[in-house]
Amino acid sequence: MAGKFTENGMLRPSFVPPAPGRRLHDYTRLRVDLTGGRARYWRQLEKLLEDALIKLLEDALIKVPAVAR
């Protein structure tokens, strides 16, 4: 049924970007997931240490990357 609408120009065909565009989208999504995971890891580590009554100071030996804050 939808094929007839597309043939008659009543429905626009779905857009599938070319392969390089899809790869770029996939890599960008993966990068966002990985950086979010890294930030989540640092927050969990900081919470664990704070719960153990160990406060992280700004000038501590462990330097948290600015992105993770």
mmCIF file as Biopython writes it, N, C-alpha, C and O atoms, coordinates in Angstrom:
data_model
#
loop_
_atom_site.group_PDB
_atom_site.id
_atom_site.type_symbol
_atom_site.label_atom_id
_atom_site.label_alt_id
_atom_site.label_comp_id
_atom_site.label_asym_id
_atom_site.label_entity_id
_atom_site.label_seq_id
_atom_site.pdbx_PDB_ins_code
_atom_site.Cartn_x
_atom_site.Cartn_y
_atom_site.Cartn_z
_atom_site.occupancy
_atom_site.B_iso_or_equiv
_atom_site.auth_seq_id
_atom_site.auth_asym_id
_atom_site.pdbx_PDB_model_num
ATOM 1   N N  . MET A ? 1  ? 0.822  -1.187 0.000  1.0 0.0 1  A 1 
ATOM 2   C CA . MET A ? 1  ? 0.000  0.000  0.000  1.0 0.0 1  A 1 
ATOM 3   C C  . MET A ? 1  ? 0.869  1.256  0.000  1.0 0.0 1  A 1 
ATOM 4   O O  . MET A ? 1  ? 0.633  2.173  -0.786 1.0 0.0 1  A 1 
ATOM 5   N N  . ALA A ? 2  ? 1.876  1.301  0.880  1.0 0.0 2  A 1 
ATOM 6   C CA . ALA A ? 2  ? 2.740  2.478  0.951  1.0 0.0 2  A 1 
ATOM 7   C C  . ALA A ? 2  ? 3.533  2.635  -0.339 1.0 0.0 2  A 1 
ATOM 8   O O  . ALA A ? 2  ? 3.877  3.752  -0.724 1.0 0.0 2  A 1 
ATOM 9   N N  . GLY A ? 3  ? 3.826  1.521  -1.012 1.0 0.0 3  A 1 
ATOM 10  C CA . GLY A ? 3  ? 4.559  1.586  -2.276 1.0 0.0 3  A 1 
ATOM 11  C C  . GLY A ? 3  ? 3.801  2.368  -3.331 1.0 0.0 3  A 1 
ATOM 12  O O  . GLY A ? 3  ? 4.410  3.098  -4.113 1.0 0.0 3  A 1 
ATOM 13  N N  . LYS A ? 4  ? 2.481  2.228  -3.369 1.0 0.0 4  A 1 
ATOM 14  C CA . LYS A ? 4  ? 1.672  2.965  -4.340 1.0 0.0 4  A 1 
ATOM 15  C C  . LYS A ? 4  ? 1.711  4.460  -4.053 1.0 0.0 4  A 1 
ATOM 16  O O  . LYS A ? 4  ? 1.785  5.271  -4.976 1.0 0.0 4  A 1 
ATOM 17  N N  . PHE A ? 5  ? 1.663  4.826  -2.776 1.0 0.0 5  A 1 
ATOM 18  C CA . PHE A ? 5  ? 1.743  6.243  -2.421 1.0 0.0 5  A 1 
ATOM 19  C C  . PHE A ? 5  ? 3.089  6.827  -2.841 1.0 0.0 5  A 1 
ATOM 20  O O  . PHE A ? 5  ? 3.157  7.953  -3.334 1.0 0.0 5  A 1 
ATOM 21  N N  . THR A ? 6  ? 4.156  6.058  -2.644 1.0 0.0 6  A 1 
ATOM 22  C CA . THR A ? 6  ? 5.491  6.530  -3.019 1.0 0.0 6  A 1 
ATOM 23  C C  . THR A ? 6  ? 5.594  6.679  -4.531 1.0 0.0 6  A 1 
ATOM 24  O O  . THR A ? 6  ? 6.138  7.665  -5.027 1.0 0.0 6  A 1 
ATOM 25  N N  . GLU A ? 7  ? 5.073  5.704  -5.257 1.0 0.0 7  A 1 
ATOM 26  C CA . GLU A ? 7  ? 5.123  5.755  -6.722 1.0 0.0 7  A 1 
ATOM 27  C C  . GLU A ? 7  ? 4.380  6.974  -7.259 1.0 0.0 7  A 1 
ATOM 28  O O  . GLU A ? 7  ? 4.825  7.586  -8.230 1.0 0.0 7  A 1 
ATOM 29  N N  . ASN A ? 8  ? 3.278  7.329  -6.658 1.0 0.0 8  A 1 
ATOM 30  C CA . ASN A ? 8  ? 2.474  8.454  -7.122 1.0 0.0 8  A 1 
ATOM 31  C C  . ASN A ? 8  ? 2.970  9.793  -6.582 1.0 0.0 8  A 1 
ATOM 32  O O  . ASN A ? 8  ? 2.383  10.832 -6.883 1.0 0.0 8  A 1 
ATOM 33  N N  . GLY A ? 9  ? 4.039  9.782  -5.790 1.0 0.0 9  A 1 
ATOM 34  C CA . GLY A ? 9  ? 4.595  11.022 -5.263 1.0 0.0 9  A 1 
ATOM 35  C C  . GLY A ? 9  ? 3.840  11.576 -4.074 1.0 0.0 9  A 1 
ATOM 36  O O  . GLY A ? 9  ? 4.047  12.730 -3.698 1.0 0.0 9  A 1 
ATOM 37  N N  . MET A ? 10 ? 2.974  10.783 -3.477 1.0 0.0 10 A 1 
ATOM 38  C CA . MET A ? 10 ? 2.199  11.247 -2.333 1.0 0.0 10 A 1 
ATOM 39  C C  . MET A ? 10 ? 2.973  11.066 -1.022 1.0 0.0 10 A 1 
ATOM 40  O O  . MET A ? 10 ? 2.668  11.707 -0.016 1.0 0.0 10 A 1 
ATOM 41  N N  . LEU A ? 11 ? 3.954  10.203 -1.048 1.0 0.0 11 A 1 
ATOM 42  C CA . LEU A ? 11 ? 4.780  9.952  0.132  1.0 0.0 11 A 1 
ATOM 43  C C  . LEU A ? 11 ? 6.239  10.104 -0.267 1.0 0.0 11 A 1 
ATOM 44  O O  . LEU A ? 11 ? 6.658  9.616  -1.317 1.0 0.0 11 A 1 
ATOM 45  N N  . ARG A ? 12 ? 7.012  10.785 0.579  1.0 0.0 12 A 1 
ATOM 46  C CA . ARG A ? 12 ? 8.440  10.884 0.289  1.0 0.0 12 A 1 
ATOM 47  C C  . ARG A ? 12 ? 9.121  9.593  0.720  1.0 0.0 12 A 1 
ATOM 48  O O  . ARG A ? 12 ? 8.785  9.041  1.768  1.0 0.0 12 A 1 
ATOM 49  N N  . PRO A ? 13 ? 10.060 9.109  -0.061 1.0 0.0 13 A 1 
ATOM 50  C CA . PRO A ? 13 ? 10.786 7.903  0.359  1.0 0.0 13 A 1 
ATOM 51  C C  . PRO A ? 13 ? 11.635 8.224  1.589  1.0 0.0 13 A 1 
ATOM 52  O O  . PRO A ? 13 ? 12.062 9.363  1.780  1.0 0.0 13 A 1 
ATOM 53  N N  . SER A ? 14 ? 11.870 7.220  2.408  1.0 0.0 14 A 1 
ATOM 54  C CA . SER A ? 14 ? 12.676 7.453  3.611  1.0 0.0 14 A 1 
ATOM 55  C C  . SER A ? 14 ? 14.110 7.772  3.204  1.0 0.0 14 A 1 
ATOM 56  O O  . SER A ? 14 ? 14.612 7.274  2.197  1.0 0.0 14 A 1 
ATOM 57  N N  . PHE A ? 15 ? 14.752 8.603  4.000  1.0 0.0 15 A 1 
ATOM 58  C CA . PHE A ? 15 ? 16.108 9.033  3.697  1.0 0.0 15 A 1 
ATOM 59  C C  . PHE A ? 15 ? 17.098 8.154  4.439  1.0 0.0 15 A 1 
ATOM 60  O O  . PHE A ? 15 ? 17.058 8.049  5.664  1.0 0.0 15 A 1 
ATOM 61  N N  . VAL A ? 16 ? 17.980 7.528  3.688  1.0 0.0 16 A 1 
ATOM 62  C CA . VAL A ? 16 ? 19.077 6.763  4.266  1.0 0.0 16 A 1 
ATOM 63  C C  . VAL A ? 16 ? 20.351 7.447  3.808  1.0 0.0 16 A 1 
ATOM 64  O O  . VAL A ? 16 ? 20.644 7.462  2.612  1.0 0.0 16 A 1 
ATOM 65  N N  . PRO A ? 17 ? 21.122 8.021  4.742  1.0 0.0 17 A 1 
ATOM 66  C CA . PRO A ? 17 ? 22.330 8.733  4.331  1.0 0.0 17 A 1 
ATOM 67  C C  . PRO A ? 17 ? 23.358 7.782  3.728  1.0 0.0 17 A 1 
ATOM 68  O O  . PRO A ? 17 ? 23.322 6.579  3.986  1.0 0.0 17 A 1 
ATOM 69  N N  . PRO A ? 18 ? 24.272 8.318  2.928  1.0 0.0 18 A 1 
ATOM 70  C CA . PRO A ? 18 ? 25.312 7.468  2.354  1.0 0.0 18 A 1 
ATOM 71  C C  . PRO A ? 18 ? 26.193 6.867  3.452  1.0 0.0 18 A 1 
ATOM 72  O O  . PRO A ? 18 ? 26.215 7.350  4.584  1.0 0.0 18 A 1 
ATOM 73  N N  . ALA A ? 19 ? 26.914 5.811  3.095  1.0 0.0 19 A 1 
ATOM 74  C CA . ALA A ? 19 ? 27.716 5.062  4.071  1.0 0.0 19 A 1 
ATOM 75  C C  . ALA A ? 19 ? 28.680 5.941  4.872  1.0 0.0 19 A 1 
ATOM 76  O O  . ALA A ? 19 ? 28.750 5.777  6.090  1.0 0.0 19 A 1 
ATOM 77  N N  . PRO A ? 20 ? 29.434 6.875  4.250  1.0 0.0 20 A 1 
ATOM 78  C CA . PRO A ? 20 ? 30.344 7.690  5.071  1.0 0.0 20 A 1 
ATOM 79  C C  . PRO A ? 20 ? 29.602 8.515  6.128  1.0 0.0 20 A 1 
ATOM 80  O O  . PRO A ? 20 ? 30.104 8.691  7.238  1.0 0.0 20 A 1 
ATOM 81  N N  . GLY A ? 21 ? 28.435 9.011  5.799  1.0 0.0 21 A 1 
ATOM 82  C CA . GLY A ? 21 ? 27.640 9.773  6.763  1.0 0.0 21 A 1 
ATOM 83  C C  . GLY A ? 21 ? 27.150 8.904  7.903  1.0 0.0 21 A 1 
ATOM 84  O O  . GLY A ? 21 ? 27.133 9.336  9.056  1.0 0.0 21 A 1 
ATOM 85  N N  . ARG A ? 22 ? 26.750 7.674  7.585  1.0 0.0 22 A 1 
ATOM 86  C CA . ARG A ? 22 ? 26.304 6.746  8.628  1.0 0.0 22 A 1 
ATOM 87  C C  . ARG A ? 22 ? 27.453 6.383  9.554  1.0 0.0 22 A 1 
ATOM 88  O O  . ARG A ? 22 ? 27.272 6.302  10.769 1.0 0.0 22 A 1 
ATOM 89  N N  . ARG A ? 23 ? 28.657 6.160  8.975  1.0 0.0 23 A 1 
ATOM 90  C CA . ARG A ? 23 ? 29.828 5.831  9.800  1.0 0.0 23 A 1 
ATOM 91  C C  . ARG A ? 23 ? 30.170 6.983  10.736 1.0 0.0 23 A 1 
ATOM 92  O O  . ARG A ? 23 ? 30.464 6.766  11.912 1.0 0.0 23 A 1 
ATOM 93  N N  . LEU A ? 24 ? 30.133 8.210  10.214 1.0 0.0 24 A 1 
ATOM 94  C CA . LEU A ? 24 ? 30.421 9.377  11.042 1.0 0.0 24 A 1 
ATOM 95  C C  . LEU A ? 24 ? 29.424 9.469  12.198 1.0 0.0 24 A 1 
ATOM 96  O O  . LEU A ? 24 ? 29.807 9.757  13.332 1.0 0.0 24 A 1 
ATOM 97  N N  . HIS A ? 25 ? 28.163 9.228  11.909 1.0 0.0 25 A 1 
ATOM 98  C CA . HIS A ? 25 ? 27.125 9.243  12.947 1.0 0.0 25 A 1 
ATOM 99  C C  . HIS A ? 25 ? 27.410 8.177  13.998 1.0 0.0 25 A 1 
ATOM 100 O O  . HIS A ? 25 ? 27.305 8.439  15.196 1.0 0.0 25 A 1 
ATOM 101 N N  . ASP A ? 26 ? 27.770 6.974  13.550 1.0 0.0 26 A 1 
ATOM 102 C CA . ASP A ? 26 ? 28.060 5.885  14.486 1.0 0.0 26 A 1 
ATOM 103 C C  . ASP A ? 26 ? 29.267 6.208  15.361 1.0 0.0 26 A 1 
ATOM 104 O O  . ASP A ? 26 ? 29.239 5.972  16.569 1.0 0.0 26 A 1 
ATOM 105 N N  . TYR A ? 27 ? 30.328 6.748  14.757 1.0 0.0 27 A 1 
ATOM 106 C CA . TYR A ? 27 ? 31.532 7.095  15.522 1.0 0.0 27 A 1 
ATOM 107 C C  . TYR A ? 27 ? 31.240 8.206  16.522 1.0 0.0 27 A 1 
ATOM 108 O O  . TYR A ? 27 ? 31.733 8.176  17.650 1.0 0.0 27 A 1 
ATOM 109 N N  . THR A ? 28 ? 30.441 9.185  16.113 1.0 0.0 28 A 1 
ATOM 110 C CA . THR A ? 28 ? 30.095 10.285 17.011 1.0 0.0 28 A 1 
ATOM 111 C C  . THR A ? 28 ? 29.295 9.769  18.195 1.0 0.0 28 A 1 
ATOM 112 O O  . THR A ? 28 ? 29.543 10.155 19.337 1.0 0.0 28 A 1 
ATOM 113 N N  . ARG A ? 29 ? 28.339 8.902  17.921 1.0 0.0 29 A 1 
ATOM 114 C CA . ARG A ? 29 ? 27.529 8.326  19.001 1.0 0.0 29 A 1 
ATOM 115 C C  . ARG A ? 29 ? 28.405 7.501  19.945 1.0 0.0 29 A 1 
ATOM 116 O O  . ARG A ? 29 ? 28.238 7.573  21.162 1.0 0.0 29 A 1 
ATOM 117 N N  . LEU A ? 30 ? 29.330 6.723  19.395 1.0 0.0 30 A 1 
ATOM 118 C CA . LEU A ? 30 ? 30.227 5.918  20.221 1.0 0.0 30 A 1 
ATOM 119 C C  . LEU A ? 30 ? 31.092 6.818  21.099 1.0 0.0 30 A 1 
ATOM 120 O O  . LEU A ? 30 ? 31.298 6.525  22.276 1.0 0.0 30 A 1 
ATOM 121 N N  . ARG A ? 31 ? 31.599 7.911  20.532 1.0 0.0 31 A 1 
ATOM 122 C CA . ARG A ? 31 ? 32.442 8.841  21.295 1.0 0.0 31 A 1 
ATOM 123 C C  . ARG A ? 31 ? 31.658 9.444  22.459 1.0 0.0 31 A 1 
ATOM 124 O O  . ARG A ? 31 ? 32.178 9.555  23.569 1.0 0.0 31 A 1 
ATOM 125 N N  . VAL A ? 32 ? 30.425 9.827  22.207 1.0 0.0 32 A 1 
ATOM 126 C CA . VAL A ? 32 ? 29.584 10.393 23.270 1.0 0.0 32 A 1 
ATOM 127 C C  . VAL A ? 32 ? 29.365 9.354  24.367 1.0 0.0 32 A 1 
ATOM 128 O O  . VAL A ? 32 ? 29.444 9.676  25.552 1.0 0.0 32 A 1 
ATOM 129 N N  . ASP A ? 33 ? 29.090 8.115  23.976 1.0 0.0 33 A 1 
ATOM 130 C CA . ASP A ? 33 ? 28.878 7.054  24.960 1.0 0.0 33 A 1 
ATOM 131 C C  . ASP A ? 33 ? 30.134 6.812  25.792 1.0 0.0 33 A 1 
ATOM 132 O O  . ASP A ? 33 ? 30.056 6.645  27.010 1.0 0.0 33 A 1 
ATOM 133 N N  . LEU A ? 34 ? 31.298 6.793  25.128 1.0 0.0 34 A 1 
ATOM 134 C CA . LEU A ? 34 ? 32.542 6.525  25.843 1.0 0.0 34 A 1 
ATOM 135 C C  . LEU A ? 34 ? 32.909 7.653  26.796 1.0 0.0 34 A 1 
ATOM 136 O O  . LEU A ? 34 ? 33.323 7.393  27.925 1.0 0.0 34 A 1 
ATOM 137 N N  . THR A ? 35 ? 32.765 8.900  26.361 1.0 0.0 35 A 1 
ATOM 138 C CA . THR A ? 35 ? 33.105 10.015 27.246 1.0 0.0 35 A 1 
ATOM 139 C C  . THR A ? 35 ? 32.121 10.095 28.408 1.0 0.0 35 A 1 
ATOM 140 O O  . THR A ? 35 ? 32.508 10.430 29.527 1.0 0.0 35 A 1 
ATOM 141 N N  . GLY A ? 36 ? 30.858 9.792  28.151 1.0 0.0 36 A 1 
ATOM 142 C CA . GLY A ? 36 ? 29.879 9.754  29.239 1.0 0.0 36 A 1 
ATOM 143 C C  . GLY A ? 36 ? 30.197 8.650  30.231 1.0 0.0 36 A 1 
ATOM 144 O O  . GLY A ? 36 ? 30.035 8.825  31.439 1.0 0.0 36 A 1 
ATOM 145 N N  . GLY A ? 37 ? 30.649 7.516  29.721 1.0 0.0 37 A 1 
ATOM 146 C CA . GLY A ? 37 ? 31.035 6.405  30.589 1.0 0.0 37 A 1 
ATOM 147 C C  . GLY A ? 37 ? 32.224 6.758  31.453 1.0 0.0 37 A 1 
ATOM 148 O O  . GLY A ? 37 ? 32.284 6.381  32.623 1.0 0.0 37 A 1 
ATOM 149 N N  . ARG A ? 38 ? 33.175 7.485  30.876 1.0 0.0 38 A 1 
ATOM 150 C CA . ARG A ? 38 ? 34.361 7.893  31.634 1.0 0.0 38 A 1 
ATOM 151 C C  . ARG A ? 38 ? 33.963 8.847  32.758 1.0 0.0 38 A 1 
ATOM 152 O O  . ARG A ? 38 ? 34.434 8.707  33.887 1.0 0.0 38 A 1 
ATOM 153 N N  . ALA A ? 39 ? 33.109 9.802  32.459 1.0 0.0 39 A 1 
ATOM 154 C CA . ALA A ? 39 ? 32.652 10.745 33.483 1.0 0.0 39 A 1 
ATOM 155 C C  . ALA A ? 39 ? 31.874 10.014 34.574 1.0 0.0 39 A 1 
ATOM 156 O O  . ALA A ? 39 ? 32.024 10.312 35.759 1.0 0.0 39 A 1 
ATOM 157 N N  . ARG A ? 40 ? 31.049 9.061  34.168 1.0 0.0 40 A 1 
ATOM 158 C CA . ARG A ? 40 ? 30.267 8.281  35.132 1.0 0.0 40 A 1 
ATOM 159 C C  . ARG A ? 40 ? 31.204 7.488  36.053 1.0 0.0 40 A 1 
ATOM 160 O O  . ARG A ? 40 ? 30.970 7.396  37.259 1.0 0.0 40 A 1 
ATOM 161 N N  . TYR A ? 41 ? 32.265 6.917  35.471 1.0 0.0 41 A 1 
ATOM 162 C CA . TYR A ? 41 ? 33.241 6.159  36.249 1.0 0.0 41 A 1 
ATOM 163 C C  . TYR A ? 41 ? 33.882 7.047  37.318 1.0 0.0 41 A 1 
ATOM 164 O O  . TYR A ? 41 ? 33.987 6.637  38.474 1.0 0.0 41 A 1 
ATOM 165 N N  . TRP A ? 42 ? 34.313 8.261  36.947 1.0 0.0 42 A 1 
ATOM 166 C CA . TRP A ? 42 ? 34.963 9.168  37.901 1.0 0.0 42 A 1 
ATOM 167 C C  . TRP A ? 42 ? 33.997 9.587  39.005 1.0 0.0 42 A 1 
ATOM 168 O O  . TRP A ? 42 ? 34.395 9.690  40.165 1.0 0.0 42 A 1 
ATOM 169 N N  . ARG A ? 43 ? 32.730 9.831  38.657 1.0 0.0 43 A 1 
ATOM 170 C CA . ARG A ? 43 ? 31.752 10.202 39.682 1.0 0.0 43 A 1 
ATOM 171 C C  . ARG A ? 43 ? 31.536 9.051  40.664 1.0 0.0 43 A 1 
ATOM 172 O O  . ARG A ? 43 ? 31.433 9.275  41.871 1.0 0.0 43 A 1 
ATOM 173 N N  . GLN A ? 44 ? 31.468 7.817  40.149 1.0 0.0 44 A 1 
ATOM 174 C CA . GLN A ? 44 ? 31.290 6.659  41.015 1.0 0.0 44 A 1 
ATOM 175 C C  . GLN A ? 44 ? 32.495 6.477  41.930 1.0 0.0 44 A 1 
ATOM 176 O O  . GLN A ? 44 ? 32.342 6.174  43.114 1.0 0.0 44 A 1 
ATOM 177 N N  . LEU A ? 45 ? 33.690 6.663  41.380 1.0 0.0 45 A 1 
ATOM 178 C CA . LEU A ? 45 ? 34.906 6.532  42.175 1.0 0.0 45 A 1 
ATOM 179 C C  . LEU A ? 45 ? 34.948 7.594  43.273 1.0 0.0 45 A 1 
ATOM 180 O O  . LEU A ? 45 ? 35.274 7.297  44.422 1.0 0.0 45 A 1 
ATOM 181 N N  . GLU A ? 46 ? 34.617 8.828  42.911 1.0 0.0 46 A 1 
ATOM 182 C CA . GLU A ? 46 ? 34.615 9.905  43.894 1.0 0.0 46 A 1 
ATOM 183 C C  . GLU A ? 46 ? 33.590 9.638  44.997 1.0 0.0 46 A 1 
ATOM 184 O O  . GLU A ? 46 ? 33.873 9.857  46.175 1.0 0.0 46 A 1 
ATOM 185 N N  . LYS A ? 47 ? 32.407 9.168  44.621 1.0 0.0 47 A 1 
ATOM 186 C CA . LYS A ? 47 ? 31.366 8.860  45.605 1.0 0.0 47 A 1 
ATOM 187 C C  . LYS A ? 47 ? 31.823 7.733  46.523 1.0 0.0 47 A 1 
ATOM 188 O O  . LYS A ? 47 ? 31.616 7.799  47.734 1.0 0.0 47 A 1 
ATOM 189 N N  . LEU A ? 48 ? 32.436 6.711  45.963 1.0 0.0 48 A 1 
ATOM 190 C CA . LEU A ? 48 ? 32.929 5.593  46.760 1.0 0.0 48 A 1 
ATOM 191 C C  . LEU A ? 48 ? 33.950 6.076  47.782 1.0 0.0 48 A 1 
ATOM 192 O O  . LEU A ? 48 ? 33.887 5.694  48.950 1.0 0.0 48 A 1 
ATOM 193 N N  . LEU A ? 49 ? 34.886 6.912  47.353 1.0 0.0 49 A 1 
ATOM 194 C CA . LEU A ? 49 ? 35.906 7.419  48.265 1.0 0.0 49 A 1 
ATOM 195 C C  . LEU A ? 49 ? 35.304 8.345  49.319 1.0 0.0 49 A 1 
ATOM 196 O O  . LEU A ? 49 ? 35.706 8.309  50.481 1.0 0.0 49 A 1 
ATOM 197 N N  . GLU A ? 50 ? 34.339 9.174  48.914 1.0 0.0 50 A 1 
ATOM 198 C CA . GLU A ? 50 ? 33.690 10.060 49.885 1.0 0.0 50 A 1 
ATOM 199 C C  . GLU A ? 50 ? 32.904 9.256  50.917 1.0 0.0 50 A 1 
ATOM 200 O O  . GLU A ? 50 ? 32.882 9.606  52.097 1.0 0.0 50 A 1 
ATOM 201 N N  . ASP A ? 51 ? 32.265 8.186  50.474 1.0 0.0 51 A 1 
ATOM 202 C CA . ASP A ? 51 ? 31.535 7.335  51.413 1.0 0.0 51 A 1 
ATOM 203 C C  . ASP A ? 51 ? 32.489 6.674  52.404 1.0 0.0 51 A 1 
ATOM 204 O O  . ASP A ? 51 ? 32.102 6.370  53.533 1.0 0.0 51 A 1 
ATOM 205 N N  . ALA A ? 52 ? 33.720 6.453  51.988 1.0 0.0 52 A 1 
ATOM 206 C CA . ALA A ? 52 ? 34.734 5.872  52.868 1.0 0.0 52 A 1 
ATOM 207 C C  . ALA A ? 52 ? 35.445 6.962  53.666 1.0 0.0 52 A 1 
ATOM 208 O O  . ALA A ? 52 ? 36.497 6.718  54.256 1.0 0.0 52 A 1 
ATOM 209 N N  . LEU A ? 53 ? 34.872 8.157  53.682 1.0 0.0 53 A 1 
ATOM 210 C CA . LEU A ? 53 ? 35.382 9.307  54.424 1.0 0.0 53 A 1 
ATOM 211 C C  . LEU A ? 53 ? 36.727 9.801  53.907 1.0 0.0 53 A 1 
ATOM 212 O O  . LEU A ? 53 ? 37.517 10.368 54.662 1.0 0.0 53 A 1 
ATOM 213 N N  . ILE A ? 54 ? 36.980 9.591  52.659 1.0 0.0 54 A 1 
ATOM 214 C CA . ILE A ? 54 ? 38.190 10.109 52.033 1.0 0.0 54 A 1 
ATOM 215 C C  . ILE A ? 54 ? 37.744 11.149 51.028 1.0 0.0 54 A 1 
ATOM 216 O O  . ILE A ? 54 ? 37.128 10.811 50.017 1.0 0.0 54 A 1 
ATOM 217 N N  . LYS A ? 55 ? 38.040 12.391 51.286 1.0 0.0 55 A 1 
ATOM 218 C CA . LYS A ? 55 ? 37.642 13.471 50.381 1.0 0.0 55 A 1 
ATOM 219 C C  . LYS A ? 55 ? 38.748 13.716 49.370 1.0 0.0 55 A 1 
ATOM 220 O O  . LYS A ? 55 ? 39.928 13.753 49.720 1.0 0.0 55 A 1 
ATOM 221 N N  . LEU A ? 56 ? 38.367 13.879 48.145 1.0 0.0 56 A 1 
ATOM 222 C CA . LEU A ? 56 ? 39.331 14.246 47.122 1.0 0.0 56 A 1 
ATOM 223 C C  . LEU A ? 56 ? 39.493 15.758 47.133 1.0 0.0 56 A 1 
ATOM 224 O O  . LEU A ? 56 ? 38.510 16.496 47.070 1.0 0.0 56 A 1 
ATOM 225 N N  . LEU A ? 57 ? 40.702 16.200 47.212 1.0 0.0 57 A 1 
ATOM 226 C CA . LEU A ? 57 ? 40.981 17.622 47.170 1.0 0.0 57 A 1 
ATOM 227 C C  . LEU A ? 57 ? 41.418 18.002 45.765 1.0 0.0 57 A 1 
ATOM 228 O O  . LEU A ? 57 ? 41.845 17.151 44.984 1.0 0.0 57 A 1 
ATOM 229 N N  . GLU A ? 58 ? 41.308 19.279 45.453 1.0 0.0 58 A 1 
ATOM 230 C CA . GLU A ? 58 ? 41.687 19.745 44.122 1.0 0.0 58 A 1 
ATOM 231 C C  . GLU A ? 58 ? 43.155 19.471 43.832 1.0 0.0 58 A 1 
ATOM 232 O O  . GLU A ? 58 ? 43.517 19.184 42.691 1.0 0.0 58 A 1 
ATOM 233 N N  . ASP A ? 59 ? 44.010 19.557 44.857 1.0 0.0 59 A 1 
ATOM 234 C CA . ASP A ? 59 ? 45.437 19.356 44.629 1.0 0.0 59 A 1 
ATOM 235 C C  . ASP A ? 59 ? 45.891 17.958 45.042 1.0 0.0 59 A 1 
ATOM 236 O O  . ASP A ? 59 ? 47.061 17.752 45.366 1.0 0.0 59 A 1 
ATOM 237 N N  . ALA A ? 60 ? 44.966 16.998 45.031 1.0 0.0 60 A 1 
ATOM 238 C CA . ALA A ? 60 ? 45.310 15.625 45.389 1.0 0.0 60 A 1 
ATOM 239 C C  . ALA A ? 60 ? 46.148 14.994 44.287 1.0 0.0 60 A 1 
ATOM 240 O O  . ALA A ? 60 ? 46.282 15.542 43.193 1.0 0.0 60 A 1 
ATOM 241 N N  . LEU A ? 61 ? 46.701 13.847 44.594 1.0 0.0 61 A 1 
ATOM 242 C CA . LEU A ? 61 ? 47.519 13.155 43.603 1.0 0.0 61 A 1 
ATOM 243 C C  . LEU A ? 61 ? 46.690 12.685 42.417 1.0 0.0 61 A 1 
ATOM 244 O O  . LEU A ? 61 ? 47.175 12.653 41.286 1.0 0.0 61 A 1 
ATOM 245 N N  . ILE A ? 62 ? 45.428 12.318 42.680 1.0 0.0 62 A 1 
ATOM 246 C CA . ILE A ? 62 ? 44.557 11.873 41.595 1.0 0.0 62 A 1 
ATOM 247 C C  . ILE A ? 62 ? 43.968 13.112 40.941 1.0 0.0 62 A 1 
ATOM 248 O O  . ILE A ? 62 ? 43.230 13.864 41.578 1.0 0.0 62 A 1 
ATOM 249 N N  . LYS A ? 63 ? 44.283 13.320 39.702 1.0 0.0 63 A 1 
ATOM 250 C CA . LYS A ? 63 ? 43.742 14.456 38.961 1.0 0.0 63 A 1 
ATOM 251 C C  . LYS A ? 63 ? 42.615 13.951 38.071 1.0 0.0 63 A 1 
ATOM 252 O O  . LYS A ? 63 ? 42.842 13.148 37.166 1.0 0.0 63 A 1 
ATOM 253 N N  . VAL A ? 64 ? 41.434 14.411 38.323 1.0 0.0 64 A 1 
ATOM 254 C CA . VAL A ? 64 ? 40.279 14.042 37.515 1.0 0.0 64 A 1 
ATOM 255 C C  . VAL A ? 64 ? 40.276 14.936 36.286 1.0 0.0 64 A 1 
ATOM 256 O O  . VAL A ? 64 ? 40.363 16.157 36.412 1.0 0.0 64 A 1 
ATOM 257 N N  . PRO A ? 65 ? 40.177 14.341 35.088 1.0 0.0 65 A 1 
ATOM 258 C CA . PRO A ? 65 ? 40.121 15.172 33.878 1.0 0.0 65 A 1 
ATOM 259 C C  . PRO A ? 65 ? 38.961 16.159 33.944 1.0 0.0 65 A 1 
ATOM 260 O O  . PRO A ? 65 ? 37.908 15.856 34.506 1.0 0.0 65 A 1 
ATOM 261 N N  . ALA A ? 66 ? 39.157 17.325 33.373 1.0 0.0 66 A 1 
ATOM 262 C CA . ALA A ? 66 ? 38.135 18.373 33.412 1.0 0.0 66 A 1 
ATOM 263 C C  . ALA A ? 66 ? 36.834 17.903 32.781 1.0 0.0 66 A 1 
ATOM 264 O O  . ALA A ? 66 ? 35.757 18.323 33.204 1.0 0.0 66 A 1 
ATOM 265 N N  . VAL A ? 67 ? 36.914 17.043 31.782 1.0 0.0 67 A 1 
ATOM 266 C CA . VAL A ? 67 ? 35.714 16.555 31.095 1.0 0.0 67 A 1 
ATOM 267 C C  . VAL A ? 67 ? 34.864 15.719 32.042 1.0 0.0 67 A 1 
ATOM 268 O O  . VAL A ? 67 ? 33.639 15.702 31.920 1.0 0.0 67 A 1 
ATOM 269 N N  . ALA A ? 68 ? 35.495 15.030 32.981 1.0 0.0 68 A 1 
ATOM 270 C CA . ALA A ? 68 ? 34.774 14.117 33.865 1.0 0.0 68 A 1 
ATOM 271 C C  . ALA A ? 68 ? 34.061 14.842 34.994 1.0 0.0 68 A 1 
ATOM 272 O O  . ALA A ? 68 ? 33.248 14.233 35.689 1.0 0.0 68 A 1 
ATOM 273 N N  . ARG A ? 69 ? 34.337 16.113 35.195 1.0 0.0 69 A 1 
ATOM 274 C CA . ARG A ? 69 ? 33.723 16.830 36.321 1.0 0.0 69 A 1 
ATOM 275 C C  . ARG A ? 69 ? 32.346 17.293 36.007 1.0 0.0 69 A 1 
ATOM 276 O O  . ARG A ? 69 ? 31.695 17.911 36.849 1.0 0.0 69 A 1 
#
